[in-house]
Amino acid sequence: MPNMFSLFEKKQKTNGQQPRTTQTVSGYLAKGSVSVKDMIAPSFIEVDFNYLKIDTKYYRTLYVIGYPRYVSANWLYSLITFDHPLYISMYVYPTESKNVLEDLKRKIAEMEATIESDMKAGKVVDPTVQVALDDALALQAELAKGAERFFQFGLYITIPADDTEELNRITKEIDSTLSSLLIIAKQATLEMEEGFKSTMPMFYDKLSVWRNMDTTSLSMTFPFATASLTKNEGILYGMNEADGSLIIFDRFTLENANSVILGKSGGGKSFMVKLESLRLLMMGTDVIIIDPENEYKKLSDSVAGEFVEFSLSSQYKINPFDLATAEIEPDELSNKILDLHSLMKVIMGELTPSQDALLDRALVLTYQEKGITQDPETFKNEPPLLEDLYKILTGMETAEGKELADRLEKFVRGSAAGIFNQQSNFDIKNPFTVFGIRDLEENLRPVAMYIVLDYIWNRIRKDKRQRVLIVDEGWYLIKQKDSGAYLYSFAKRARKYQLGLTTITQDVEDFLSTDEGKAIITNSSLQIILKQSTAAVEKISETFYLTGGEKHFLLSAGVGEGLFFAGHSHVGVKVIASDEERTLIE
């Protein structure tokens, strides 16, 4: 049976014309054929002196004739991201350095002669000529050394619009944007057709309006694309400010799951962290929070979490002398005593070498009194209390022992007695657990945060699972060297136990001025910098090697806007949340 839809060709000859192909489909003849050019070509083109009209669209081309003296990286960003479709073409033509050096030599001689002539005539030297001479001499030296090359650069912009009114309006906006960048552009009057062709992706430069440009300046001109942080797994952090894409990321896929969030008060740090906590919880990640201001209590209640409040009358107790009974590491007791050394320095203040040695002996004796030695089997014995250390120090009957006991007395018999001088009476079982320490006096908060961190460390070693620990107002710990060093060691060891540490602070300068604070930042693969104050932005720029545009962005950013660093990629981020999430958080 013949194929009813088969095609066959038939050649025809016409008088003096090339053969043309006609096609028959099922016996019906289609006269003539349509080429690809005919299919994509517009119906008509109207060429005016200052615009083109192609079908129903209007087009106008601008060419750049003036550039700023200094440029920074991605300096054409505002043009590339302009809120209207644009056709932008950049033409780069390499030039022989030998020819450029000859031209520069001639120009330098002319400018030197002009300056010398003005000086002999008693005139004030034209500053523009002097500046041009300095630039030419510097460029001549770079070209001679081979550190720079020279290029001819052309920049053309075609504006599409639906009508002439829109075309004129967009042209004025583009001109204003370019003027803000110190760029001078002109309309390709009477050359609109050539201008339009020059902005097509065909390397068809019909305008030939070029400007000399060296390698460094040219490298700054390329429109750098933003990094894409949209993954197939993870949680939504916000929207990419550059291209409008979603930032979906799994922090546990990085080298470590630690993160640092820096921002001034009111910049949206707490909202972002609460949002991240909610989304992590939904993805099956346990969340533990150390909350100095009880900001997370309502959120904890909303998700049926556990809020552990520390105060003088609190029912929850933590014993800082607790030892791990699972995942016991070599020298577990020795490491615990070293950690207690740091805690005692947070409680007592600075110690002399002799006091430090005395404290070490006292801590060893305190555990021995409870029958606890280096043998892991003895770790099951009831651990000592702060009061037992106090008694050991008092019983040493030395001036230094008495002084240390006096410093410790506040936590055993004084105003802070009972908070950390009892056996621990609870365990972390809820997937959303918040430790609130707002009701403790200011100087007790670093002590409480240190003890809670140590308690959490013992508990996470019992049961390895994906967790995130959030330490709000981390500067409480960083401002003291020993507690800051402990937080840093926590950040280094967290990955081994599938834990991600999130450190939040608004006192950016204090945080970055310490070695421990800088070390925590470098050991955090995820870094989020929200709106910053003028005083702090310089310190942040030095630490994160920000460009001038990024510094300006952090200063002018709105609430919930900032920079999102994930490994080697970083983008501008705007935090977005649903109405339901906002209700839970706020």
Secondary structure, DSSP 8 states (H G I E B T S, - for coil): ---TT-EEEEEEEETTEEEEEEEEETTEEE-S---HHHHHS-S-EEE-SS-EEETTEEEEEEEEEE--S---TTTTHHHHT-SS--EEEEEEEEE-HHHHHHHHHHHHHHHHHHHHHHHHTT----HHHHHHHHHHHHHHHHHHHTS--EEEEEEEEEEEESSHHHHHHHHHHHHHHHHHTT-EEEE-TT-HHHHHHHTSTT----S---EEEEHHHHHHHS-------B-SSSEEEEEETTT--EEEE-GGGSS---EEEE--TTSSHHHHHHHHHHHHHHTT-EEEEEETT-TTHHHHHHTT-EEEE-STT-S----TT---SSS--TTHHHHHHHHHHHHHHHHH----HHHHHHHHHHHHHHHHHTT--SSGGGGGS----HHHHHHHHHHT-SHHHHHHHHHHHHHHTSTTTTTSSS-------SSEEEEE-TTS-GGGHHHHHHHHHHHHHHHHTTS---EEEEESSTHHHHTSHHHHHHHHHHHHHGGGGTEEEEEEES-HHHHHTSHHHHHHHHT-SEEEEE---HHHHHHHHHHHT--HHHHHHHHH--TTEEEEEETTEEEEEE----HHHHHHH-
